[in-house]
Amino acid sequence: MKNNIYTRKRWWNLALTVLAVIIITISIYYTNRLVKRFAAQESKQIEMWAEAVQSHAELMNYTKVFFNEVGEQEQKRVQLLAKAYESFLEAGPEENTSIYLDIIQSNISIPVVITDNSAKIDLSINMPEHLKDKTKFDKEMMGEFNVYQPIKIDLFGKTKWLYYKESLIFTELKGVLDGLFELFINDVTDNAVGAPVIIIDSTDNSVLAYGNLDSIKMKDTKYVENQIHAMQEECVPIKVNYLDDNKVYIYYRRSDLLLQMRYFPLVQILIFGLFVLLAYLMFSYVRRSEQNQVWAGMAKETAHQIGTPLSSLMGWVELLKMEEKPFVGTTEMEIDIDRLKTITERFSKIGSIPTLERTDVVAVVDKTMRYMQHRFSSKFEFDVQLPVREIVTPLNPALFSWVLENLTKNAIDAMSDKGKITVELTEDDDNVFIDISDTGKGLPRSMYKQIFQPGYTSKKRGWGLGLSLAKRIIENYHKGKIFVKNSVVGQGTTFRIILKK
């Protein structure tokens, strides 16, 4: 049966684990609800933004249609003015030109320039501010008046050229519309909802503008393609018709913040788990430190208490040896006193780092097993298989002998009235292996590690510290290993100790 301390420890661990799971579950549930509400709210904002962009795009399309109609009317008006100039300048003396003159005089916004063959300006009307002072029709003016073909006029035997363009009002209107489109693009890319946006020119698939995306990554064509693909999968792109039959496509998706919030519960679990693990490790470390201090104090006090009667026993043995007829048990008493000295030395070393010396492990195992064999009933058979040569390893003989005694006593307890203990020592180039087997009741595999935990015992009386101390001596002090090599319930158990050469 397990010791009450170990049982209570398991129940406490289980209770704390259940409590931690409940706290984590409640926290994650609440956080997940908040994330879902946030996601729903942002999705609604994105939908509202997309609807607003769509409405704005429709307004831009309507403006484009209206502007085209105005452009057609403007073109007819300009062509009518050009025809009036041509007819007026080519009219004969008897022809009535009053109607042409009325059309020409009513022009207050369409720029008109008349030049000779040498490009000298004879007449200029309604010129923009930056062209008013021009006396020659140069390249700059040619660029301004390149929309319509000039009209060739023969006036009094001389060739004249009449240049004209759209009205100043139409030019200003076109500039305003260009500005509106640019403002629309900026409003789309700099949206308040934080949605990543990419605007593509349909003619050459080039990126016109983008917003809420990494400017450095946007230089990578592959990144842009991946973003557009992700946006197209998530939301239907918005098509906008721009002036002069240009089309652009607006791709968008939900914000990166929402994507990050979706993973927040998982991040929260990870952080909370790391915190719990760290707290558990710190708590375990503090608890082990306190246990070590208590055990070390108890051990040193025990060694001190044993030392006083041990000195008296040594004196009494010396007196017995001085008798005329020596006591027959004096020799055995000296062996037991030496054993008590070894035990006292072991207890006094607990809590301090023991000194390892180059020692013949074969001799230590042989001596310990001989002593144990003489202290138990002949019903228990000892089979000790050792090499016939020395094997030297870094060892603390007193503590290592203690480990062998603990394993032997546990084996005796597991076999009840009779049985066989087999000790086999083997080696390879780097390690020494000591296997200690019994024919006792065995262990289930689930208990292979638990038996080394402090407080575990299968005895009705006992503290459950023997195997825990054995593990500490082998692994912490000697840098070796101790574990259950194999065990079969009802047949026996084999412990293995590995020491480095």
HUFEN-V588820 format. One record per run of one state. SS is the DSSP state (helix for helix, strand for strand, loop for the rest). FROM is the first residue (numbers start at 1). TO is the last residue. If there is no record, write none. Layout:
ss->{SS;SS}
from->{FROM;FROM}
to->{TO;TO}
This chain:
ss->{loop;helix;loop;helix;loop;strand;loop;strand;loop;helix;loop;strand;loop;helix;loop;strand;loop;strand;helix;loop;strand;loop;strand;loop;helix;loop;helix;loop;strand;helix;strand;loop;helix;loop;helix;loop;helix;loop;strand;helix;loop;strand;loop;strand;loop;helix;loop;strand;loop;strand;loop;helix;loop;helix;loop;helix;loop;strand;loop;strand;loop}
from->{1;4;91;98;106;110;117;120;126;129;132;136;137;139;145;151;156;158;168;190;197;202;207;212;217;220;221;235;238;243;246;253;256;263;264;322;330;350;357;361;375;380;386;392;396;397;416;419;428;431;438;445;448;450;453;466;478;481;489;492;501}
to->{3;90;97;105;109;116;119;125;128;131;135;136;138;144;150;155;157;167;189;196;201;206;211;216;219;220;234;237;242;245;252;255;262;263;321;329;349;356;360;374;379;385;391;395;396;415;418;427;430;437;444;447;449;452;465;477;480;488;491;500;501}
